[in-house]
Amino acid sequence: MVKSKNPYITILLQGCLFWFWKTLQPRMQLQVVLLLMMMVMVQAEGLMVLEMFQ
C-alpha cells in the first residue's frame, strides 16, 4: 500500500489511512473508491497517449 524507507513511517501512514477510512461514511467510502479508480484510469490513459505520441 504505502511504502517508505522507514518502517515506522509506513506503519504510521497505514494507521492514519485506516482511521480516516473508519471515520468516513459508507457513501463517502464509495465516492473515495470511485475517485481513486478514476484517477488511476486517467493516469493510465495519459501514459498510453504519451506512448502513442513518442
C-alpha positions in Angstrom: 0.0 0.0 0.0 2.2 2.9 1.3 5.9 2.1 1.1 8.6 4.2 2.8 12.3 3.8 3.7 11.4 4.0 7.4 9.0 1.1 8.5 7.7 3.3 11.3 6.5 6.0 8.9 4.8 3.3 6.7 3.0 1.9 9.8 2.0 5.4 10.8 0.7 6.2 7.3 -1.3 3.0 7.2 -2.7 3.7 10.7 -3.8 7.2 9.6 -5.3 5.8 6.4 -7.2 3.1 8.3 -8.5 5.7 10.9 -9.5 8.0 8.0 -11.3 5.2 6.3 -13.1 4.2 9.5 -14.4 7.8 10.1 -15.8 8.1 6.6 -19.5 7.3 6.0 -20.1 4.3 3.7 -21.4 6.5 1.0 -18.2 8.6 1.2 -16.1 5.5 1.1 -17.7 4.5 -2.2 -17.1 8.0 -3.6 -13.4 7.9 -2.5 -13.0 4.5 -4.2 -14.6 5.7 -7.4 -12.4 8.9 -7.3 -9.3 6.8 -6.9 -10.3 4.4 -9.7 -11.0 7.4 -12.0 -7.6 8.9 -11.1 -5.8 5.6 -11.9 -7.7 5.3 -15.2 -6.9 8.9 -16.2 -3.2 8.3 -15.4 -3.2 5.0 -17.4 -4.9 6.7 -20.4 -2.4 9.6 -20.1 0.5 7.2 -20.2 -1.0 5.4 -23.2 -1.4 8.7 -25.1 2.1 9.7 -24.2 3.4 6.4 -25.6 1.4 6.9 -28.8 3.0 10.3 -29.4 6.6 9.1 -28.8 
